Amino acid sequence: MKTYGKVEKYNGYSGSILGVDGKEYLLLEKEIVEGQVEEKDDVSFVAEEYETPEHHEDIARFVKVLKKDDKKI
């Protein structure tokens, strides 16, 4: 499901996004499909859960940086 959030941390390879739902999502460089991501950018992404018996991770996939006129937050 497509959702929106703000990049909290990003070092060029990985980071985190705080979604509008209050969850923290893992941001990976390979998942960025449009725009150059910087900290504090508003982004849209597809939220995906990765779960094993020992581990749970919320992942941001197909991340796009929103232009100023596209912002939904």
Phi, psi and omega per residue, in radians:
M1 nan 2.300 3.130
K2 -1.243 2.371 3.123
T3 -2.527 -3.098 -3.057
Y4 -2.295 2.764 3.110
G5 -2.979 -3.064 -3.140
K6 -2.177 2.343 3.120
V7 -1.215 2.092 3.136
E8 -1.535 -0.845 -3.133
K9 -2.401 2.514 3.034
Y10 -2.818 2.219 -3.102
N11 -1.946 0.250 -3.108
G12 1.714 -0.293 3.140
Y13 -2.190 -0.722 -3.140
S14 -2.635 2.888 3.138
G15 -3.119 -2.690 -3.137
S16 -2.509 2.650 3.095
I17 -2.141 2.327 3.016
L18 -1.651 1.950 -3.100
G19 -1.341 2.821 3.102
V20 -1.114 -0.316 3.100
D21 -1.481 -0.003 3.111
G22 1.545 -0.067 3.120
K23 -1.495 2.667 3.045
E24 -1.736 2.226 -3.100
Y25 -1.948 2.473 3.076
L26 -1.289 2.257 3.108
L27 -1.923 2.141 3.102
L28 -2.029 2.473 -3.104
E29 -0.968 -0.657 -3.101
K30 -1.204 -0.240 -3.127
E31 -1.625 -0.060 -3.137
I32 -1.441 2.083 -3.088
V33 -1.894 -0.268 -3.107
E34 -2.683 2.205 3.089
G35 1.587 2.906 3.058
Q36 -1.792 2.132 -3.058
V37 -1.483 2.331 3.016
E38 -2.331 2.809 3.093
E39 -1.018 2.499 3.133
K40 1.350 0.048 3.066
D41 -1.262 2.510 2.986
D42 -1.515 2.374 -3.065
V43 -2.385 2.747 2.934
S44 -1.944 2.644 -3.109
F45 -2.848 2.909 3.039
V46 -1.744 2.130 -3.128
A47 -1.419 2.315 3.129
E48 -2.411 2.453 3.104
E49 -1.801 2.335 3.035
Y50 -2.017 2.151 -3.052
E51 -2.428 2.329 2.989
T52 -2.185 3.017 3.119
P53 -1.031 -0.499 -3.092
E54 -1.765 -0.255 -2.951
H55 -2.527 2.509 3.058
H56 -2.306 2.317 -3.140
E57 -2.473 2.333 3.002
D58 -1.659 2.204 -3.029
I59 -2.090 2.435 3.041
A60 -1.640 2.149 3.131
R61 -2.066 2.701 3.101
F62 0.923 0.932 -3.060
V63 -1.337 2.305 3.087
K64 -2.259 2.318 3.072
V65 -1.341 2.296 3.136
L66 -1.458 2.391 3.018
K67 -1.312 2.840 -3.101
K68 -0.959 -0.644 -3.119
D69 -1.433 -0.128 3.136
D70 -1.705 -0.142 -2.977
K71 -1.085 2.335 -3.127
K72 -1.951 -0.040 -3.044
I73 -1.678 nan nan
